Amino acid sequence: MKIGYFILNSELRKDPRVASLLEDLESATFDVYEIRTKADVRPETDLVLSMGGDGTFLSTAHVVADIGLPILGVNFGRIGFLCENRPEAVKKALMEGDFRIEYRTVLNATLKGPGARRSIGLLPYSVNEVALHRNGSSVLGIHVSIDGDPLPTYWADGLIVATSSGSTAYSLSVGGPICMPDTKVLVVAPISPHNLNVRPIVIPETSKVDISFQSRDGAAIMSTDNRTVEIQPDWTIRVEMAQFSLKRIRLAETGFVQALTSRLFWGEDMRNNG
């Protein structure tokens, strides 16, 4: 088996747990090498280890997801929903084939307007969410349509369109619902809305979402996962499913509900301890 690995935080290369995992894999006759860019990917590579936290997993996905390589997250970070596996569990699972591949929705964001195409660059794909943020002190008037049907204007600091994977990320922090990873939905959630009567809305993942805005500050910021670009008021953001899915490796011993309870303390209640 040929395995690439991706490390975003250079300090992690000094972590003895990383060296130990790589040595264990090599001693098990796996062909292991480091990937930093898409050009580093060698032919016949079977999978990529993402070593770090969820931010590193997103960066790994931006490098290899569109070429179909499965990603296995090795957790050296904090919460870790995407990057959830303990280093010591990885070698055993790979040697025994005790894992499965799950497919996660990827979003594609395109910009329309004067000069917009030059700004999108390498930003279009996102695993968790596409978000619009204010770029100053003024509230945004955010105009959203879903498959051509307009919603009432959001007056807010921003707006998030999240996948089910992203429902435990930025969307969760603004009051969005938690979605099981295999749920085929998107979540549209305002950021700090200045309307008391607006709520996040769940829509089919096949929907096409168009977003534009108005602001006294002029420009705003669009983010796709952990990357950002400045956008102009005469531009429109189109958010829709990408033509490929993210292949994520899940070890047999892990599960989404288990991650919720262990990382977000879901259901933490003295009455549940018996």
Rosetta blueprint (number, residue, H / E / L):
1 M L
2 K E
3 I E
4 G E
5 Y E
6 F E
7 I E
8 L L
9 N L
10 S H
11 E H
12 L H
13 R H
14 K H
15 D L
16 P H
17 R H
18 V H
19 A H
20 S H
21 L H
22 L H
23 E H
24 D H
25 L H
26 E H
27 S H
28 A L
29 T L
30 F L
31 D E
32 V E
33 Y E
34 E E
35 I L
36 R L
37 T L
38 K H
39 A H
40 D H
41 V L
42 R L
43 P L
44 E L
45 T L
46 D L
47 L E
48 V E
49 L E
50 S E
51 M E
52 G E
53 G L
54 D H
55 G H
56 T H
57 F H
58 L H
59 S H
60 T H
61 A H
62 H H
63 V H
64 V H
65 A H
66 D H
67 I H
68 G L
69 L L
70 P L
71 I E
72 L E
73 G E
74 V E
75 N E
76 F L
77 G L
78 R L
79 I L
80 G L
81 F L
82 L L
83 C L
84 E L
85 N E
86 R L
87 P H
88 E H
89 A H
90 V H
91 K H
92 K H
93 A H
94 L H
95 M H
96 E H
97 G L
98 D L
99 F E
100 R E
101 I E
102 E E
103 Y E
104 R E
105 T E
106 V E
107 L E
108 N E
109 A E
110 T E
111 L E
112 K E
113 G L
114 P L
115 G L
116 A H
117 R H
118 R H
119 S H
120 I H
121 G L
122 L L
123 L L
124 P L
125 Y E
126 S E
127 V L
128 N L
129 E E
130 V E
131 A E
132 L E
133 H E
134 R E
135 N L
136 G L
137 S L
138 S L
139 V L
140 L E
141 G E
142 I E
143 H E
144 V E
145 S E
146 I E
147 D L
148 G L
149 D E
150 P E
151 L L
152 P L
153 T L
154 Y E
155 W E
156 A E
157 D L
158 G E
159 L E
160 I E
161 V E
162 A E
163 T E
164 S L
165 S H
166 G H
167 S H
168 T H
169 A L
170 Y H
171 S H
172 L H
173 S H
174 V L
175 G L
176 G L
177 P L
178 I L
179 C L
180 M L
181 P L
182 D L
183 T L
184 K L
185 V E
186 L E
187 V E
188 V E
189 A E
190 P E
191 I E
192 S L
193 P L
194 H L
195 N L
196 L L
197 N L
198 V L
199 R L
200 P L
201 I E
202 V E
203 I E
204 P E
205 E L
206 T L
207 S L
208 K L
209 V E
210 D E
211 I E
212 S E
213 F E
214 Q E
215 S L
216 R L
217 D L
218 G L
219 A L
220 A E
221 I E
222 M E
223 S E
224 T E
225 D L
226 N L
227 R E
228 T E
229 V E
230 E E
231 I E
232 Q L
233 P L
234 D L
235 W L
236 T E
237 I E
238 R E
239 V E
240 E E
241 M E
242 A E
243 Q E
244 F E
245 S E
246 L E
247 K E
248 R E
249 I E
250 R E
251 L E
252 A L
253 E L
254 T L
255 G L
256 F H
257 V H
258 Q H
259 A H
260 L H
261 T H
262 S H
263 R H
264 L L
265 F L
266 W L
267 G L
268 E L
269 D L
270 M H
271 R H
272 N H
273 N L
274 G L
